[in-house]
Amino acid sequence: MKRILVPVDFSEDSVHAIDIAVDIANQLQANLRLMHVRTNRRYYPEFAQNNPDLLLADLDTKYLESLLARASKKYSVPNREIDFKIREGNVVKEITNQAYYEDSTLIVVGTHGVSGFEDRWVGSNAYRLVAHAPCPVLTVRKEMVLPEEKKILLPIDHSRITRRIVPMAAGFAQIMGAKIILAGINDHARWHLPGKMNIIIRQVERFLRKESTVAFESIILEGEKDTSSLLEYAHETNTTFIAIPVRKSANPFESFFNPQANELLNISDIPVLVVPEKDMY
């Protein structure tokens, strides 16, 4: 059973994440669950400013009921559920456990939320969530919108991990009706064989032709791409999502999330899809 999980801290960014999640749930024909983790703090969400009853009540349950009613107006999946759940404890641990136990398909989280969580999402909580979540995590901000024509930028370098997320990225692209842009990053390191990146890109293309029906195009970007230049290229191609990997391990303390990817989460004004690696071949 497909389910999208949306952590909510009542900030504008997390409320906007609900809107994005509703759009995706409608396309995926998935159940939708809002989730809040209590941290023994008082809440004065910006969306409640025009509703004195909510401000006076200061109850997270009332806030969630209000957000659920708002989301239900746009949620159009027949015979599916849209609901909310409240848990208590460590924010990241509770979200991760919830996603694991209900076998969530996707977590959609608004970054920069500060009111109800222990710390900024962009920082320790965002890092820890995407590093340990059992499913892909889509990070969004309140200024982000999903256009009609969707594109997923999938940077591919010489490391195997960037190729291992191709199946899940392709599945997400198929659901969203998006085109994949394979961007081979050829950094010309002296230990890389000449032409190796072209071989890698051709390999990924063969996989996509054989295992999926998604449209794609390929380009080789010469020279090592830092986060800023990658974002610049994403804007040039009107990218909707940027897909990056996280390496999963049986040991929860061994998940790998490189510094460049963490920087991308911090500065990207384009939604970032963080995908757990999966063997491709």
N, C-alpha and C positions, 0 to 999 in steps of 0.2 A: 504494500500500500504506500503510495507516494505521499510524503508530507514535507512541507516547508516550515521551518522553525524560525521565528523572528524574536530575538531578545529585545526587550523594550525597557529603557530607563527613563522614558517620558521626555527626553530631550527632543528638539525639533528633528535632529538627524535620525533618531530611532523611529519617530513617527513617520518620517519620509520613507524609511526602510520598509515600513508596513505597506505603503503604496506600491513600491517596487515589487514586493513579495506577492501582493495581490495580482499584479499583472502577470508575474511568472506562474503563479498557481493556476490562473485561468488558462494559460497556454499549456501547462503541464497536466491539467486536470487533477490537481493534487489537493489534499487536505492542507489546511493552514492553521498553524498554532502560534499565538503570541505567548511570550513567556517573560515573566519578571522575576528577578531574584531580590528578595528583601535583604537590605543591609543595615537595618535599624536607623535609617535616615528619614527625614521628613521630605516630602515631595511637593514642589510647587511648579508643576510643568507649565511651559509657556502656552500650550494649547488650552489650558483651563482658565486663562485670564478672562475670557469672555463668559465664563460660567461660574458665578459666585458660589453656587452650591458645591461644586467640586473643590473650589479653593477652601471653603470652610470645612468640608468633610475631611480633606487631606487623607483620603484613603486610597491606597493603590488599587484595591479591588474596583472601586468606583471609576478610577481612571481607565483601567483596563476594559471595563464594561463600555465606557464611552468610546474608546478606540475600536473595540470589537464591532460596535454598532456602526461606526463610521466605515470600517473596512467591509462590513457585510453588504453595504450598498453597492460596492463595486465587484464583490466576489460573485462570480457567475458560474460556479461548477456544480452541476446537478448531482444529487445523492452523495455529496461529500461534506466534510465537517470543517467548520471554522470556529475555533474556540480559544481559550487562554488558560494558562497554568501559572501558579505562583509557587516558587520554591524559596527555601532559605539556606544560607550558607555562603561558601565561596563562589563568587560570580562565575568565573571560568569553569570551575569544576562542575557546578550545577548545570550550566548550559551544555557542557560536553556530555555529562551523564544523561541529560534529557534527550539529546540528539542520538546517543547510543541506544538507549532503551527503547525508543520509539522508531528506531531505524530511519532517521530523517534523511531525505534525499538532498536537502540543501539548507544551509543556514544563511539568512540574509540579515546583516547587521549594519546599523548606522554608525559611522565613525564620528569621533569628536563628542559623543555623549558624555556629560560630566555629572549630571545631577544625581542619578541613583546608583551608579557604579562606584567601585572603590577608587578608580583612577580613570584617566582618559582612555577611551577605546584605542586611540592611536597612541601606543605606548605599551606598557606591560600586558594589559588585558587583551588587546587586539593580537599582539604577538603570541601570547600563550593560547588564545582560542584557536587561531588558524593553525598553530603548530600541533595541536593535540585533538582537534575536532575529528570525529570519525567520518565526516563527509565533506564535500566542498563547501567553502564559505565565500559568500559574495559580500564585499564591503562597499557601502555606498555612502554618499553625503547628500545633504538636503538640496544642493543645487543640481544634482544629477537627474537626467531624464533619459528614458529609453526611446530612441527614434524608431520609426517604422522599419527602415533598412538597418539591420543590425550586423555588426562585424566583431569578430573576436581576434585580437592580436595574440598570436602564440609564438613568443620568442623561443628559438631553438639554438642552443649552443653546443659545444662539443661534449658536454656532460650527458650521461645517459638519462639522468632524472628528468630533463626537459622533454624527452621523447616518451617517457613512461606515463605522462599525463594526457597524451594525445587521445586515447580512447574516451576518457571522461570528458575532455574538452569537446570532442566531436559529438558526444551524446548530448551535451548541453547545447551545442550549436544547432543540432537537429531539432531539439525541443523548441528553441527560441527562433528557429527559422533564420539563423545567422550564417554568415559566410566567415570562413577561417582565413586569416592572413598568416601564413607561415613565414616568419622572419628569421632566416638563418644568420646568426651573428658570427662572422668569420674574423676572429681576433688575431690571426696570423702568428700565433705563438709558435716558437721554433720547434716545439715537439709535436706540432700538428702536421700531418702530411698534406702537401699541396692538393687542393681539390677535395679534401675530406668533407668539408661542409656541404659541397654539392652532392656528394654521395649520401650524406645523412638526410638532406632535404628530399632527395629522390626516394629514399627509403620510406620516409614519412608519407610522401605522396602516394606511394604504392599501397600503403596500409589504408589510407583514407579512401582510395578508389575501391579497394577490396571489401572493407569492413563498414563503410558508411555511405550515405548518399549526400553528404554535405558538400556545398560548393566551397572551393578554396582557390587561393592563388599563393604564389611563392615569390620571395625576394631574398637576395643575399645582401646583408648589410655589412660592409667592410669595416674592419676595425672594432675594437671592444666598445660596446655601447654602455654608457653610464645611465643612471636612472633618468636624468633630465633629457638626454638625447632620445631615449626610448619613448618617453612621454611626448616629446616633440614629434617623433615619427607617428605615434598613435593619433595625434591631432591631425597631422597631414593626411592620414588615411581615413579620418572620421571614424575611428575605432569606438565601439560601444563598450566592450569589455577587454581587459588585459588578463590573460590567464598565466598564472605562475605556479610552480610546484612547491610542495613541501614533502620531505621524505619522512615516511612513517616507520616506526620501529616497535618491536615488541616491548622494548624498554621505553616508558613514556618520557624519560629524560634524555633520550637520544634522537628525538625528532630534529631534523635538519631544516633550517630556514635561513637562507643566506642573507647577509647584511643588505645587499642591494634590494632584495625583495622586501625586506622590512622598511627600507627607505621609500620604496614605491608605495607601500601602504600609507606612509605618513604624508606624502606630498601629492599623490595622484588625485586629479580632479575627474578621473574616469573610473568607473566601477572596476574593482580588481577581484577576479575569481581565483581563489587559492584552492588548488586541487591536490589531494593526496596522490602520491605517485602510485602507479600500478604497472605491473609487467606488461609490456606491449607485445613481445614476441615469444 
